[in-house]
């Protein structure tokens, strides 16, 4: 019997696509924050935690991600990736461990973390000129948040 | 003698209310900015019909601005239209439109910063990023304004009436639509929200955060993206509001998150996916409300305690109560449930056996939402009947031990 190649390709394609643990673009107005249950609407904030099994938790603010991590709902070894939206570019996801944050009263985030994410230190410093924020790494920021 | 008094009084009135400056296309003063410059405290500026494009107008004096039928202040999508910082200001009957948009600043058509005693009345605000933005203000009165947002560019719209760190505000008789949150309160205390209609907003009709001792009465919240959210607040009083048609996967009539010592009384919840969703809330008295045709009338998460539900009407809801745990620290009594099929032998109007408002199927859905597909199937109703006779999954002590036989008149 001649195998049905189209079907085979489709099945393989589906099987592969379902395990890609990538950040998903937010559906603004539809997605809700896993911690605070608020609708996610602000395209300058928002972050996601992806587990090694491929489950994607969405948050509207870094403080909600921090609370979720500290609640122990997901063990540290099961976290594959934590990403946050670039403050300067919509739908541009950055790995939290590789970037810098500006934390200060001028940043109005949805849940009061007052933290904005930037791709590198220069961008963060440029944004912070004339403002009173402090520049932190993710580890330092986690200590400050609840 | 009579005339004498009239004359004296009108003279006194003139003195106490200051002068009136008229601004208009055909008047000596054509610019509102110039008029504000020329005015002294307690003066009135009458702005005649016309289109005024003057960039950002800054007002720091105690003035009254009154518009005519077609007085339009246009921000040309670049500016904040009117910035007020001062005491005793009144803005009446003016149309504001096209405020600018900025990613960093909350641009608004009318912005109040560090004010005391400001009244915004009968204004129209259209196509603005934020419509009315208030911070560090006491005694603001926002009355009878009509606010319409930009319905197309979803996430680029701010809140309709936005209050931050203010107190003693009164928000009444406004109509707000097409913004992110219709009314937004953050760190606002001792304020009243009355008789407003907030509809078709992208996220919440009303959004409360960290705002204690506030009342909201007689409002209608209809067809908003996710209903109303009351979060992280204490001593909130919600009475006689209508929560209608908030449909969607994450839409609620009210979302209560970390609320304590509050009252929810005489409200109507009609056609919402979830009427009341409670998480981490304590000591809330929910009484005399009417829950009609909702998906879930109430969802109480196990993190809630000491809440009391009594004298409510539950009619036509797919599920009366949903929960995610077996621990129950909340009380239900004297409610009317249309699904109650007990009897009343002693005819005192109260059912003789208790009613369990959580069905087995609603417990299953809570753990595995996709099983909703089997809703109203034969198997499910069979299982529900079996569960009623021999309970296993549903929380045993979540019950109304004195259910009413007849619908309550509310």
Interface residues (C-beta under 8 A of the other chain):
Chain A: X28 X29 X30 X32 X36 X37 X38 X39 X41 X42 X43 X44 X106 X108
Chain B: X103 X104 X106 X154 X155 X180 X202 X203 X204 X225 X226 X229 X231 X248 X249 X250 X255 X257 X277 X279
